[in-house]
Amino acid sequence: MSTFGRHDILGSLQALQRYARALTRDHGRAEDLVHDTLLRAIERRSTYRDGESLINWLRSILHNTFIDERRRADADIRHVQQVSSQTETESPPDQESRLHLQEVSRLFDDLPEDQRAALYLVVVEDMSYRDAADSLNIPVGTLMSRIGRARDALRAAGGAEARERPPFKKNLRLLRNDR
């Protein structure tokens, strides 16, 4: 088994640091590279042959460590690019739909209480007319009348744009999550 002394390694540090700075062009990365090189040299000291130039052996380890790190970084970049090309990077802006939802919420809140309750149970909670009428202790016909008046009021308040926008039913169901 070959050996080398601590003094021999310390004498090689300046040359290793210069070479590392030349490869990395960054002082901090160069120090990390020298550190990693010395760790590998200690781990693989059995591969050092007596009579071999220690500085050349260490430079070889430094160079191979640099190449390994560069390959790893390049592979990471390719992986990130591959993943990013497979994911949707754009999403449609939701400002308009949020504003519309806020408007529907405001219009819904402005309804008379009896119409709001009837519409909420049927549209938002998705209850049957019979169950909603039973919950409110009113006949089914009265419930249907209140829902009809509430829908008419929402359409009238929405104006001509209400026909172009998504249905109130869909937006009212979203209120369940927004409240």
Secondary structure in CASP SS format (residue, H / E / C, confidence):
PFRMAT SS
TARGET T0000
AUTHOR 0000-0000-0000
METHOD secondary structure of the structure
MODEL  1
M C 1.00
S C 1.00
T C 1.00
F C 1.00
G C 1.00
R H 1.00
H H 1.00
D H 1.00
I H 1.00
L H 1.00
G H 1.00
S H 1.00
L H 1.00
Q H 1.00
A H 1.00
L H 1.00
Q H 1.00
R H 1.00
Y H 1.00
A H 1.00
R H 1.00
A H 1.00
L H 1.00
T H 1.00
R C 1.00
D C 1.00
H H 1.00
G H 1.00
R H 1.00
A H 1.00
E H 1.00
D H 1.00
L H 1.00
V H 1.00
H H 1.00
D H 1.00
T H 1.00
L H 1.00
L H 1.00
R H 1.00
A H 1.00
I H 1.00
E H 1.00
R C 1.00
R H 1.00
S H 1.00
T H 1.00
Y C 1.00
R C 1.00
D C 1.00
G C 1.00
E C 1.00
S C 1.00
L H 1.00
I H 1.00
N H 1.00
W H 1.00
L H 1.00
R H 1.00
S H 1.00
I H 1.00
L H 1.00
H H 1.00
N H 1.00
T H 1.00
F H 1.00
I H 1.00
D H 1.00
E H 1.00
R H 1.00
R H 1.00
R H 1.00
A H 1.00
D H 1.00
A H 1.00
D H 1.00
I H 1.00
R H 1.00
H H 1.00
V H 1.00
Q H 1.00
Q H 1.00
V H 1.00
S H 1.00
S H 1.00
Q H 1.00
T C 1.00
E C 1.00
T C 1.00
E C 1.00
S C 1.00
P C 1.00
P C 1.00
D C 1.00
Q H 1.00
E H 1.00
S H 1.00
R H 1.00
L H 1.00
H H 1.00
L H 1.00
Q H 1.00
E H 1.00
V H 1.00
S H 1.00
R H 1.00
L H 1.00
F H 1.00
D H 1.00
D H 1.00
L C 1.00
P C 1.00
E H 1.00
D H 1.00
Q H 1.00
R H 1.00
A H 1.00
A H 1.00
L H 1.00
Y H 1.00
L H 1.00
V H 1.00
V H 1.00
V H 1.00
E C 1.00
D C 1.00
M C 1.00
S C 1.00
Y H 1.00
R H 1.00
D H 1.00
A H 1.00
A H 1.00
D H 1.00
S H 1.00
L H 1.00
N C 1.00
I C 1.00
P C 1.00
V H 1.00
G H 1.00
T H 1.00
L H 1.00
M H 1.00
S H 1.00
R H 1.00
I H 1.00
G H 1.00
R H 1.00
A H 1.00
R H 1.00
D H 1.00
A H 1.00
L H 1.00
R H 1.00
A H 1.00
A H 1.00
G H 1.00
G H 1.00
A H 1.00
E H 1.00
A H 1.00
R H 1.00
E C 1.00
R C 1.00
P C 1.00
P C 1.00
F H 1.00
K H 1.00
K H 1.00
N H 1.00
L H 1.00
R H 1.00
L H 1.00
L H 1.00
R H 1.00
N H 1.00
D H 1.00
R C 1.00
END
